[in-house]
């Protein structure tokens, strides 16, 4: 009888340990059971070349979020890029989203430049003031074939 109580206590202890590990794994991994501390924004670009789901979103060079969706809007042929930012980051509605590159051929990311209008972007808002990705191959081709303005 006494060994049965010990086995039950050990079993409960193991279950509690597994539950604690599962909670930590979900919490650290930002899982679906944890309330989100982020909100979604979307930016409209004429060229989102090189940007993909998971690319970072940065403010002043500091990674603060990630890209969640890149899609083509077929009616006007522009790229809509959705991304998450922390809820404590309040961006004004005149903020600028630019696609930048980490180095010459590095990964692409979104750089957010906060505005100063005082009117805050609401979750789900669309950022229209954007700077699209520069296509390095296009720049090299223009330079090589002499179609760059020589001012």
PyMOL commands that set and color helices and strands:
alter all, ss='L'
color gray80, all
select helices_A, chain A and resi 2-29+136-144
alter helices_A, ss='H'
color red, helices_A
select strands_A, chain A and resi 38-45+56-59+62-73+78-86+96-101+108-113+126-127+130-131
alter strands_A, ss='S'
color yellow, strands_A
deselect
rebuild
show_as cartoon
